[in-house]
Structure formats: structure tokens, C-alpha cells
Amino acid sequence: MKKKRLAIRTVILLVLAAAVGYTLYANFTKDDIQRVEVGKTAPDFALVDMNGEKHKLSDYRGQGVFLNFWATWCKPCEREMPYIDHQYNNFKDQGVKVLTVDVGESRVAVNKFIERHNLSFPVMIDSDGQVQTAYGIDPLPITFLIDKDGKVVRSHTGELTEATVRQFMGEIKP
């Protein structure tokens, strides 16, 4: 009886170990779904900002676009927002547009965040997740640099410093 119970426990442990091993393997070897490729045209989208203005990416041809995806709960996102806002004010008259897309939070939460950080650039909410899906967003924050021809020149995942934001906006200045 003891040998049978030991055999059953061993089989259960082996099955659990195999399941954990497979899960780890699958997570570490999965292809990162990158729907947006450097050198290719950025997927077009149209979203309405918190002031009710419609922003269609293709309407900004001829300008550089600094496209940032973020969330209010994302601490790196929160830390980089003042840098983005400061550099936006430096570059907006030089043909660089900043568009930021919140990943589907409530208008109340996003408006509180905008007020708390005194943000002056357009903030949109991707409430149905279509833009996030088109851009393969995961994790946050992630920024795409789009040139005057609508081509993606760079994507950056992770928190930005003010110097990096300045450099990136300089790269897409028409």
C-alpha cells in the first residue's frame, strides 16, 4: 500500500514538474509579437483625445510623431511624463507631434493623472484595445518614433530619461 501511494505521488510530482517546465519553456521561447517593424509604415489609427479632438496618425504626415503608450498605474510611465511634456513644449514648433495613448483606463483616472502632472500634449484612451493590438503593446511604457513619411524609425520599450526623449524628438524632427 505504501509503495503504491509513493508511486502515485511520484507520478503526480513528475506531471507537475513537466507542466512547470513546459510553461517556463513556452514563456522564454515565445516569439515577441512585433506587429510594428522599423522601416515600415506605422499602422494608422484614429482616436479622440481628452479634449474631444480627433487624432488620425496619417494626418500627421510631414511631421515627426512621438507615439507613447502608457497607463496611470505604470510607475515608469509616470516618471517619464514630465520629460515628454517638457520636450514636447521644446519641439512642438519644430514639426514634432506627441501623441500618447492610455491603455484603456477610465476617463476619470486619466483626467486626474493629466491634471496632477500638468500635461499639455494630446492624451487619448484606447478603450477597445485595437491600437494596442495593432502595435503589439506589451509591456509598458513603449514609445514609437515615426518620421515625416509615416515610417517607424525606432521603438523603445521601458522608461525614458529626459535626455533620451530630447534625442528621440531630435531624430524625428523633419
C-alpha positions as CSV (number, residue, x, y, z in Angstrom):
1,M,0.0,0.0,0.0
2,K,2.8,2.4,0.9
3,K,4.7,1.6,-2.3
4,K,1.5,2.3,-4.4
5,R,0.9,5.6,-2.7
6,L,4.6,6.6,-3.2
7,A,4.4,5.7,-6.9
8,I,1.2,7.8,-7.3
9,R,2.8,10.8,-5.5
10,T,5.9,10.5,-7.7
11,V,3.8,10.4,-10.9
12,I,1.9,13.5,-9.7
13,L,5.1,15.4,-8.9
14,L,6.6,14.4,-12.3
15,V,3.5,15.7,-14.1
16,L,3.6,18.9,-12.1
17,A,7.3,19.4,-12.8
18,A,6.7,18.8,-16.5
19,A,3.9,21.3,-16.6
20,V,6.0,24.0,-14.9
21,G,9.0,23.2,-17.1
22,Y,6.8,23.5,-20.2
23,T,5.3,26.7,-19.1
24,L,8.7,28.2,-18.4
25,Y,10.0,27.0,-21.8
26,A,7.0,28.4,-23.6
27,N,7.3,31.8,-22.0
28,F,11.0,32.1,-22.6
29,T,10.9,30.9,-26.2
30,K,7.8,32.6,-27.4
31,D,8.1,35.0,-30.3
32,D,7.5,38.5,-29.3
33,I,4.7,39.6,-31.5
34,Q,6.1,42.7,-33.1
35,R,3.4,44.0,-35.4
36,V,5.3,47.2,-36.0
37,E,8.6,46.9,-37.8
38,V,11.3,49.6,-38.1
39,G,11.4,50.9,-41.6
40,K,7.7,50.0,-42.3
41,T,4.7,52.3,-42.3
42,A,3.2,52.7,-38.8
43,P,-0.3,51.3,-38.5
44,D,-2.8,54.1,-38.9
45,F,-5.4,54.8,-36.2
46,A,-7.9,57.4,-35.2
47,L,-8.6,58.2,-31.5
48,V,-10.2,61.1,-29.7
49,D,-8.2,62.9,-27.1
50,M,-9.5,64.0,-23.7
51,N,-10.5,67.4,-25.1
52,G,-12.7,65.8,-27.8
53,E,-10.3,66.4,-30.7
54,K,-9.8,63.5,-33.2
55,H,-6.3,62.5,-34.0
56,K,-5.6,60.3,-37.0
57,L,-2.0,59.3,-37.3
58,S,-1.9,59.6,-41.1
59,D,-3.0,63.3,-40.7
60,Y,0.5,64.0,-39.3
61,R,2.4,63.1,-42.4
62,G,5.1,65.7,-42.9
63,Q,5.7,65.8,-39.1
64,G,7.6,63.6,-36.8
65,V,5.4,61.7,-34.3
66,F,6.5,60.6,-30.8
67,L,3.9,57.9,-30.0
68,N,3.9,56.8,-26.4
69,F,1.7,54.0,-24.8
70,W,1.2,54.2,-21.1
71,A,-1.1,53.7,-18.0
72,T,-1.7,55.7,-14.8
73,W,-0.7,52.7,-12.7
74,C,2.7,52.3,-14.5
75,K,5.4,54.0,-12.4
76,P,8.0,54.2,-15.2
77,C,5.3,55.8,-17.3
78,E,4.5,58.3,-14.6
79,R,8.2,59.2,-14.2
80,E,8.8,59.8,-17.9
81,M,5.7,62.0,-18.5
82,P,7.2,65.3,-17.2
83,Y,10.2,64.7,-19.6
84,I,7.9,64.1,-22.5
85,D,5.8,67.2,-21.7
86,H,8.9,69.4,-21.3
87,Q,10.4,68.2,-24.6
88,Y,7.1,68.4,-26.4
89,N,7.0,72.1,-25.5
90,N,10.6,72.5,-26.9
91,F,9.9,70.6,-30.1
92,K,6.2,71.3,-31.0
93,D,7.1,74.3,-33.1
94,Q,9.7,72.3,-34.9
95,G,7.4,69.8,-36.6
96,V,7.3,67.1,-33.8
97,K,4.0,65.9,-32.6
98,V,3.5,64.0,-29.3
99,L,0.6,61.5,-29.2
100,T,0.1,59.5,-26.0
101,V,-2.2,56.5,-25.7
102,D,-3.5,55.2,-22.4
103,V,-4.2,51.5,-22.5
104,G,-7.9,51.6,-21.7
105,E,-8.4,53.1,-18.3
106,S,-11.3,55.3,-17.2
107,R,-11.6,58.9,-18.3
108,V,-11.7,59.9,-14.6
109,A,-8.4,58.2,-13.8
110,V,-6.7,59.6,-16.9
111,N,-8.0,63.2,-16.4
112,K,-6.8,63.1,-12.8
113,F,-3.4,62.0,-14.0
114,I,-3.2,64.7,-16.6
115,E,-4.2,67.4,-14.0
116,R,-1.7,66.1,-11.5
117,H,1.2,66.2,-14.0
118,N,0.0,69.3,-15.9
119,L,0.3,67.6,-19.2
120,S,-0.1,69.7,-22.3
121,F,0.1,67.2,-25.1
122,P,-2.8,65.2,-26.6
123,V,-3.8,62.2,-24.4
124,M,-6.1,59.5,-25.9
125,I,-7.6,56.4,-24.4
126,D,-7.6,53.1,-26.4
127,S,-10.7,51.8,-24.8
128,D,-11.3,48.8,-27.1
129,G,-7.6,47.9,-27.4
130,Q,-7.4,47.9,-31.2
131,V,-4.5,50.3,-31.3
132,Q,-2.6,48.3,-28.7
133,T,-3.2,45.2,-30.7
134,A,-2.1,46.8,-33.9
135,Y,1.2,47.9,-32.3
136,G,1.8,44.7,-30.3
137,I,1.9,46.6,-26.9
138,D,3.4,44.6,-24.0
139,P,4.9,45.7,-21.7
140,L,4.6,49.4,-20.8
141,P,5.8,52.0,-21.4
142,I,6.6,51.8,-25.1
143,T,7.4,54.6,-27.5
144,F,7.4,54.6,-31.3
145,L,9.2,57.2,-33.3
146,I,7.5,57.9,-36.6
147,D,9.2,60.0,-39.3
148,K,7.6,62.6,-41.6
149,D,6.8,59.9,-44.1
150,G,4.9,57.8,-41.6
151,K,7.6,55.2,-41.2
152,V,8.7,53.8,-37.9
153,V,12.3,54.7,-37.3
154,R,12.6,53.3,-33.8
155,S,10.7,51.7,-30.9
156,H,11.8,51.8,-27.3
157,T,10.4,49.7,-24.5
158,G,10.9,50.9,-21.0
159,E,11.3,54.2,-19.1
160,L,12.8,57.2,-20.9
161,T,15.1,59.8,-19.4
162,E,14.8,63.5,-20.4
163,A,18.0,63.2,-22.5
164,T,16.6,60.2,-24.4
165,V,13.3,62.0,-25.0
166,R,15.2,65.0,-26.4
167,Q,17.4,62.8,-28.5
168,F,14.4,60.8,-29.9
169,M,12.4,64.0,-30.7
170,G,15.5,65.3,-32.5
171,E,15.7,62.1,-34.6
172,I,12.2,62.6,-35.9
173,K,12.3,66.4,-36.4
174,P,11.5,66.9,-40.1
